[in-house]
Amino acid sequence: QARLVESGGGLVQPGGSLRLSCVTSGSTFTFYKMAWYRQAPGKRRELVATITTENTTYLADSVKGRFTISTGNHENTMYLQMNNLQPEDTALYLCFGERQFGLGEYWGQGTQVTVSS
């Protein structure tokens, strides 16, 4: 059973940067698509960015020009480089992995990002 673990969150001042990582263990397959979601208290879960095995990427309008999604050398590893962070970026950031042909979806537990002066 695949397990996704996020890391890299923390407290940062407005204008600062963080790099989130998502590492997968226990998988015998490759995710077709991986994504970052975020959820702030009292708000709906929001899609932040996606990347596929073809290296097709998507970024939400709210983070374009500030965030970059990428994959790592190890299979099913993903990163989110976040620059010029703002208080509205404060949320729990969750890693998501999707297998092709509806074979399964997997979520991590999340890593907290807090942007505050």
C-alpha positions in Angstrom: 0.0 0.0 0.0 1.5 3.4 -1.0 2.1 5.9 1.7 2.7 9.6 0.9 4.6 11.7 3.3 4.9 15.5 3.1 7.6 17.6 4.6 9.0 21.1 4.4 6.2 23.2 5.9 6.7 25.8 8.6 6.4 29.4 9.7 7.6 32.0 7.3 7.3 35.8 6.9 5.4 37.3 4.0 7.7 37.4 1.0 9.6 34.3 2.2 10.0 30.9 0.5 9.5 27.3 1.4 10.1 24.0 -0.5 7.6 21.2 0.1 8.5 17.6 -0.6 6.3 14.6 -1.0 7.9 11.2 -0.8 6.1 7.9 -1.5 6.9 4.6 0.1 5.5 1.1 -0.4 4.3 1.6 -3.9 4.9 -0.9 -6.7 3.5 1.4 -9.4 4.0 4.9 -10.8 1.5 7.6 -10.2 0.2 9.0 -13.5 -0.6 12.3 -11.8 0.6 13.9 -8.6 -0.8 17.1 -7.1 -0.6 19.5 -4.2 -3.8 20.6 -2.5 -4.3 23.0 0.4 -6.9 23.5 2.9 -7.2 26.5 5.2 -9.4 26.4 8.3 -13.0 26.9 7.5 -12.4 26.7 3.7 -12.8 24.1 1.1 -9.8 22.0 -0.1 -8.2 23.8 -3.0 -6.1 22.4 -5.9 -2.8 24.2 -6.0 -0.8 22.4 -8.7 -0.5 19.1 -10.7 2.1 17.3 -12.6 1.8 14.2 -14.8 4.2 11.5 -16.0 4.4 13.5 -19.3 5.6 16.5 -17.3 2.4 18.4 -18.0 1.8 20.9 -15.2 -1.0 23.0 -13.9 -0.9 25.8 -11.5 -3.8 27.6 -9.9 -4.1 31.3 -10.9 -3.6 32.3 -7.3 -0.1 30.8 -7.3 1.1 31.3 -10.8 4.4 33.1 -11.0 5.2 32.3 -7.4 5.0 28.5 -7.1 6.7 25.8 -9.1 5.8 22.1 -9.1 8.4 19.4 -10.1 9.2 15.8 -9.7 12.3 14.2 -8.2 14.8 11.6 -9.4 13.1 8.9 -7.2 9.8 7.6 -8.5 6.6 9.2 -7.1 8.5 12.1 -5.5 7.2 15.6 -5.9 8.2 19.1 -4.9 6.5 22.4 -4.5 8.8 25.5 -4.5 6.9 28.4 -3.0 8.2 31.9 -3.4 6.9 35.3 -2.3 4.5 33.6 0.2 1.6 35.6 1.4 -0.7 35.3 4.4 -3.4 33.9 2.2 -1.2 30.9 1.4 -1.5 29.8 5.0 -3.0 26.3 4.9 -2.4 22.6 5.4 -0.7 21.4 2.2 -1.6 17.9 1.1 0.1 15.6 -1.4 -2.1 13.5 -3.8 -1.2 10.7 -6.1 -3.4 9.2 -8.8 -2.9 5.9 -10.6 -4.1 5.7 -14.2 -7.3 4.0 -15.3 -9.0 4.6 -11.9 -6.8 2.2 -10.1 -6.5 4.3 -7.0 -6.0 7.6 -5.3 -3.7 8.3 -2.4 -3.4 11.2 0.1 -0.7 12.3 2.5 -1.4 13.6 5.9 -0.3 17.1 5.1 2.3 19.7 6.1 1.3 23.0 7.7 2.4 26.2 6.0 1.9 29.4 8.0 2.8 32.8 6.6 2.8 35.5 9.2 4.9 38.5 10.4 
